[in-house]
């Protein structure tokens, strides 16, 4: 029971909910889980290079020749770089899932109001609420124009990030998600809640949050800093913030993990307290304004600088922020 307590929240790390194979007592045997993971990836995942994937499947006999989960993880990444698989046990779930709980923080650098927005990897809904409310309050109380620093945000749970920053995002359609068959599923922000998307995960997850709503900061200039460490959910947040015409993105090109992930749980027949947690890429994004498609595509800043590390010594970045009109 301890495992399944966390399953819904786990999906928040990768944008949507859990797909559990063979529920109840019909567990998959350890010998076949690699085959099942390969089938899920082939049937439901977005394959970046079909020729390379076909060769990989042949080399591993469609999963039958996989020796361990580390080898399976490498195989899935060959299908799509944003896909992966983890071995998780009930006793060490937080460490197995690389839980990271850091709150947004603010500082002043050379007169700039800078808000650091960290990655978020957690199964703790109370912390998710704390994260979104902290971010929302920091934005509302910022003096003057705002700098959102996403340079070290590797992603995680996109929902508290978007809801926390919602006072900087115009309501309405904010992004299109696109599945592997090319079907478009618009994503909407309304009344501090998310709706739409490839599945109903965004709506269900945002309903779990109780975030203080602040008025839209329509007159504030917003600088968003990104780098090659800005990935996944942080990249999606960047695309969503760009729906605000007062947002300018500065820094260096992002990591290029702009895709929508789904999850699957493959239980262990011999040990029900242990399971494999699979993340497979099932969609990508299109911007509303210019219809730009982002499918594991890097985000190129509006203003590129040599270094995206914002401190008092980075005069080039500070001056670039100050020049924004």
N, C-alpha and C positions, 0 to 999 in steps of 0.2 A: 504493500500500500504506500510505503514511503516514496517509491519511485513515481507512481502515478500522481501523487500529490503535486509533483513539480512539472508534469508534462506540459500543461497549458502554458505556464510561464516560460518554459524553455524555448517555446516557439518564438517568444518576443526577441530572442537574440538574433533571429534570422527572418523577421518580418511576419511570420505566420505560424499557425498552429501545428499540431502533431498528427501524423498519420501512422497509426499503430497497426502493424502487421499481425494477423492471427491472434486476435485478442483472446481473453479467458485463458484456457489451459492449452491452446493450440500453439505452443511456442515453436519457433523455427529451430531446427537442429543447428549446432555450431558448424557442422560440415557444409550446410547449404546457405548460410547467411551471406557469404561472399557472392554466390550466384544470384541470390535475391537482390542484393545491393546493385549488382551490375544490371539486372533487369529493370530495376526502378530507374536507374540513370539512363538506360537506353530508351525506355518507353516514355518517361515523364520529364527527363532532364534536357537542358539545352546543351548540345554537343558543339564545342567551338570548332573542331576540325574532324569531320566525319571520316576522312581517310585515315587519319592518325588514330582515331577511336577504334575503327574496324581492325587495324593492325594490332592495337593493344589488346582487344578482346581475343583475337586469334592467339596471340602470344600467351595469354593467361587462360586459354580454353574457356572463355566466357565466365571466368571467376572460379572455375573448378581447380585451377592450378595455384591459386593464391595461398600463400603459406601462413600469413598472419595479417592482423588488422593494419599494421604499418604499411605493408605491401598493398593492401586494398586501398588505403588512403591515397597512395601515390597513383594508383590506377584511376581512381575517381577524379583526381586533379588533372590527369591527362584528358579526361572528358571535358571538364570545365574547371578552370583555376579557382573558382569560388566554391567548389564542392569539396566535401571532406567527410570523414567518419571518425568517431571517438569511441573508446571503450569506457563505459561509465558503470560505477558500482554505487549502491545505496549508501555505503559507509563513507565514501570519499567523493560524493557527487559534486560538491562545490569546487574542489581542486581538480577533479577530472574535467569539469566544464570550464576551467580557467576563469572562475568568477572574479570580476573586478568591480569594486564599488568605490567610486570617487565622485564627489559632488562638484558641480560647477563652482567656480570661484571668480572673484573680481580683483583687479588691481589698477593702479594708475601708472602709466608709463609715459613720461614726457607730456603730461596733460591729456593723454588719451584714456578713455574709459574702456578698459580691456576686460572681457569676460572669457575665461577659459572654459571650453566645453569638452569634457573628457569622454572617452568611450565608456560604455555601460554594458557590463555582462553580469547579470544577476538573476536569481530565481525569487528574489525577495520583493514582493509587490509594495511593501511599505517603503523600501528604499527607492523603488521606481517613482512612487509618489513624491518622496522627498526630493529626488533629482529634478523632476519636472517643475515642482513648486519653487525650488531654489533658483533654477534657471529663469523662470518667469519673473520672480521677484527682483533678481539682479538686473534683468533687462529693464523692468519698470522703474527701478530706482537709479539707473545710470544717469549721470550728468552729461548733457551734451550728446554728441553723436556716439555711436556704439561700435566697438570692435569685437567681433566674435572670433576667438582663436580656436580653430579646428585643426591646427597643424599637427597635433599629436593624438588626434581622435581616430582610433583604428576601427570604430564602428560598434556593433552590438545591437542594442535595443533602440530602434529608430523612433518608436512611439513617444516615449518621454522627451526625446530631443525635440521632435516637431511640436508637441503640445506645449512644452516649456518655452519654445521660441515663437509661439503662435501670435503674440502681439506684434511681431515683425512680418507676418505672413498674411497677405490678403485672403479673405475667406472665399470659398468656392472651389472650383477645380484647380488642383495644384500640380498634378502630374498624371500621366497615363502609364499604367503598367501593361505589358504586352506578354502574352504567353507564348509557348514554343510554336503554336500554330498561327501566330500573328494576330490573334484576337486582342482587342484593346479593352482595358478595364480602367476607367477613370478613377482617380483618387480625389476625394473632396475633404476640405476642412470646413467644418461648420460648428459653431457653439462649443469650441474647445474639444471637439471630437473628430475623429477620422472616419471616413466612410469609403466604401468601394475597394478596388484592388482585385487581384486575381482570386483571392479567397476573402472570407469575412473576418480574417484575423485582425486587421487594423482596427475595425470597428469594435470587435470584442475586447481587444486589448486596451483601447483608449477609454472604453467604458469603465475599466477597472481603476482608472486614474481620477483623482479628485483634485484638479489643479485650479488654483485661483485664476479667474479670467481677468485680464487687463485689456484696456482699450488699445486699438491698433495705433502704432506709432507712425502715422503716415508722413510726418515731417522730419523724421530722424534719418540721417544718413547712416548706413550700416556697411562696415567693412568686414568681410569674411576672409580669414586667412586660412589657406590650405597648403598642403605639402605632399610629398610622396608617401607620407605616413597617414594621410587622410584617406580612409578607406570605408567601403561598404555603407553602413548606415550613415556615417558622417558625410559621405558623398551624396547620398540621397537627401540629407538635410540641406546640403549646399544647393542642390538643384531646386528644392522647394523654396528656399530663401530667395532664389533668383526670380521668383514670381513677383517679388517686390521691386519696382523700378528704382528704388533708392539703395539697392544692394549692389556693392561692387566686390568682386572676388579678387584677392591679391595673393601672391605667393609663388609657388611652383606647382607644376602639374600633379594632380592627385594620383593615388595608387592604381586606380582603374579596376575597381570591384563593384561597378555600378550594375548590379543585377539583383533579381528577386529570388530568394532561397526558400525552399520548403524543407520539411524535415520528416524523417521516418525513424521509427524505433524498431530494432530487430532484437527480440528477446533471446536470452540464453536458455536453451532447453534444460540444461543441467543445473543452472543457478539463476532462479527467477529474480534475485536481487542484483543481477548484472545484465546490462544490455549494451548493444551498439547503437549509437546515436548518429544517424546519417543526415548530412545537410547536402541537398542537391539543388542545383540552379535550375529554376523552372520559368523564369521570366526576366524581363528587362524593362527599361523606362524610355519614355518620350516626353520632352518638355512641352508645355502648353503653348508658349509664345511662338517659338521658332520651329517647333516640331523636330527638334534635334533628338536623335536616337542615341541612347547610352546603353550599350551592351558590353559590360566589362571594359568600358571606354574611359580613359583618363579625362578629368575635367581640366580644361586649360583656363588659367586665371585671366580675368580681364586685364590685370596689370601683373606682369611677371617681374620677379626680383631674384637676386642671386641666392638669398637665404630667406626662408619663411620663419626663422626663429626670431620671435619678437622680444627684444630686450633693448635696454637703453643704448647698446652699442650698434644696433642695426639701424643706422641712420637712413639707409636707402629705403627700407620698408616704412619707417616712421614718416619720412618725407612723402612717400607715395600715398600713404593714408591721408596726410594733411592736404594733399593736392586735389583730393576728390571733391567734386562740386555737386 
